[in-house]
Amino acid sequence: MEIEDFDFDLPEELIAQTPLEDRASSRLMVLNRENRSITHHHFYDILGFLKPGDCLVLNNTKVLPARLYGVKEDTGAKVEVLLLTQLEGNNWEVLVKPAKKVKVGTTISFGEGKLTATCVDTKEHGGRVFRFQYEGIFYEVLDELGEMPLPPYIKEQLDELDRYQTVYAKEKGSAAAPTAGLHFTEELLEQIKQKGVEIAFITLHVGLGTFRPVSVDNIEEHEMHAEFYQMTQETAEQLNAVKRRGDRIISVGTTSTRTLETIARDTGGNFEERNGWTDIFIYPPYQFKAIDGLITNFHLPKSTLIMLVSALADRDFILEAYNKAVAERYRFFSFGDAMLIL
């Protein structure tokens, strides 16, 4: 398929710049694949679409204050660094701006020397591998010196940094939030449990793929950047039990979906305790092996995310829904509204 097959007209003013005061008050578009209906609700109405026995799968990754501003030790030139993925030891894959100023051997100082990083390898698209040096605990140093890495299309300052974290964020390691989960409040999650809906957690640390556009005309030539995922034995047993009794697994977000589909693909449709790296790229036609439904936000044109949802609900249905979302002035992307596909 061609990249143009996933294009639509998105007015810039519909890209949400700030979160709503109440997470659960965002709008919710519900797509029913069986009768191809599209209905409009609020996110707190999601209770009415969930059944006892369903299982929601949430990504409990936590966003790091991963944007750092430093200077080259040899010239004093300013450099911006975005941490993406921890490799072995103190090595991290990062994005650097301006990349042309940072070559292998370059050392950058942050916070007047509280943290230094030496470039040990180069990657494509401005990527580098840095080896960090510091005293104490790395995440505490990062909390002091780093900033929350809001996506580049968000121009407004975020007053409450916790609004770019899910209420269940736990495992540190992401360069971006799993934004479909931002709509849940602790109260709504409790109401969901009281209805008899199960909650399961997996982890996928969101990395470079979130920031990397599709730059090829034929989408089959696009390569996803690998991201680290983890599923516990407890979650695997829980999901296998849901499958055995014929109930629905509803994934919260494309990151949870990619994790579940990776494991189901590699294990013949079952779930088991696993951790590793996935570069799975889901686009039409794709036969889903793990999920029965999806909660997701509204994504940007020509993105790998709209390709994934087009594989689940078919491209024409998704583009019809997106055009209605634009006409109805839905809010798009990280701080925007939500879609439920059943």
Phi, psi and omega in degrees: 000156182264152180301326181294342178293347184241027180262149172204163183275113180243108175299135185301329184290349178273354175281111187298131182262336182222152177284154173290155181299318178255116183307316189278359182270001176298162180281157181225119172263129182250124178252121176258112185289334184290312181252006178055040177266153178231120180232160188242133185212190169247161187297326180295345176285355185299336177306325183287348181254356179259145182245150171305134183100337174300158176228119173273133179250117185250143175268113186267023176296154180239134181286132175277152168287074201268000179262123182239145175241123183220186179227146174292132184294331184277328185239345184079005180295141182282140181223137174254133183234134175241115177291134180246302187216131174283131178259221180279138175060232181265016179271136178228142167276135186223163165256142184233139172227129351280130186297327185295342180275350187243110179246169177304131182100344178292135176246134181241140181249136178237142176058045178054042173092001177296333180218131174233156181217134178247132179286124182245352179196158177243148177235173177282167177059035178081008180281148177220162169247123180249143169254119185267145174235138184193169172247139179097215183255126188303314184293331176289321175297319180295320177301325182283320190257337188271164175238155178293128186274075177296147180300154186294339180277356175263114185264340183279151173285142179263116184289320181247107185297333180295344179288347173259022171234147170288159180290347180249014179300135186219311189266110183293138175159359186261150172265355178205156182279149168282090201289340177299332181280351182293343183281343184278137168254164177297324180294317180294320178298323178293319177296323178296316178296319182296336178282351180098014177270131180278154175240129176233151182239136168233173178231128165224121180277116186287126185234222190299329183304329180294329186260357188257115179286161173281121187248011180246153179285319178268113188297337180295343179273352180286139178246125178282148174279138183289141178230148184278136178228163180207136172230130180278164176298321180299314180293319179300314180295321179298314182290322176298323178294321177298316180297317183298322183272001174080017177273174189265139169259117181247116184276137175260098176099158179290333180290317176298319180300313182296325178293310181297317181291327176298312182292316180296322177297318186278346184241012178074028175101352177262175177243145175209163179300126184207153164212152182166203184240135178237137172236029182300136179238112185256120179209162183293144350275141179217135179264108181290136184250343189244319192253155177246349179197168186212134168255127184209166175270182175268128191256168182282154177301147174063018182267158176296337181288318177290334175293320179296312182292332176291333175288330182277319187246004184073143192299316183297319179295317179296314181294325173299315179296318181294320178295324175293322179298319178295315180297325181270005176062042171295156178265136188254153169070211200308313181260017185268199183275180189236159176231138174244122179251119180235000000 
